[in-house]
Amino acid sequence: MSLEITCELCPHHCVIPDGGAGDCRIRVNLGGRLVATTYGRPSAIHIDPMEKKPLFHFLPGAPVFSIGTAGCNLHCLNCQNWQLSQKGGEEMEQVFDLEPEALVKTAKAQDCVALAYTYAEPVVFYEYVEDSGRVARAQGLRNVFVTAAYIERAPLKRLCRVLDAANADLKAFDDGFYRRVNAGRLKPVLDALVTFKQEGVWLEVTNLLIPTLNDDLARIRAMCQWMVRELGPDTPLHFSRFHPMYRMRNLPPTPAEALDRARSEALDTGLRYVYIGNLPGHEGENTYCPHDGTLLIARTGFWVMENHLDEEGRCPKCRNKIAGVWK
Amino acid sequence: MPEVPQQDRWSLEMKQKMRSGLSRRDVLACLVGALCLPFAGVGSSAPAGRRYPADHEAAFYRRGGRVM
């Protein structure tokens, strides 16, 4: 009898022989049973400000207990966390033993208001996120998912029940880019972003702008128009600055002008909150009222320097409500 | 004059340093390193006796290969 199995968590649908692992390296077929080998075994743990996710419209300045395990279902040539994402669990030197209850207890002891599943790709440690999310919810913590959103609809829909916010990468509005640079496809990512929105999870989108590869203004415009249409104009978009990394060291960091141009283009399409990341001190890190231009939240890097919103998230001048989760 | 490749520049610097002997700063750095060595890795590995990797059954899979 064949012990081969098919993983249906992400669009890869890996067919895994007995003893083998999926493309993510951490979902392993053991005798015809699929095992999540990094369950309760994070390899990266930090307390970060919410802005580092980045989430700019979700509990500004709040400390988030952030974890990540080995493994990823994409293989981006420019990965910033490749030491974690492009390895299997057994290859990690640093592994913490934190079952969901212990994880939540530790986060609460550190006065964190939320757990973030991040660093590599939380889709691949799905079961750990789901169980931890349930325990965290029961104890008054929020759950934040930082993802490339390469996941099938049914599992994502189920996971959304425990998620409060997500920052999802939209790496390019170009299927060819996804195939060449990320070893994935565009369509499932777009579907996942729509699912987050439909399921009521607060969503922010990140687009890492890589010189010559995905900085074409026409494509950026098309991406933003799609966002306005499918996700709504209140969905924040973060244009992030690329730095040469991993297997993509041949390209220079994104020039500030390219980020400015992309931001102007995005604002022109009707998106109301467009940010620039990885460029500390840039005015594109701040939140401005889309109605009267008042400075609402001033940031430097990951730090909130001023916050003028009231508890309901209203502009102090025009009293219009700013989209987001503020308490 | 042709540019010296980075790798060669480092080894040149290292050779010059070795000829000139270790500075006080180098000795201090070695001492601090030696003192810290016993503590390196504390809390950074799986506790002894714990099985690894985890044996938690995953969701969303089915028996059999791809349906063609």
Interface residues (C-beta under 8 A of the other chain):
Chain A: S2 E4 I5 T6 C7 E8 L9 H13 V15 I26 R27 V28 L30 G32 R33 L34 V35 A36 T37 T38 Y39 G40 R41 G89 E90 E93 Q94 V95 F96 D97 Y126 E127 Y128 E130 E152 A154 P155
Chain B: S44 S45 A46 P47 R50 Y52 P53 A54 D55 H56 E57 A58 A59 F60 Y61 R62 R63 G64 G65 R66
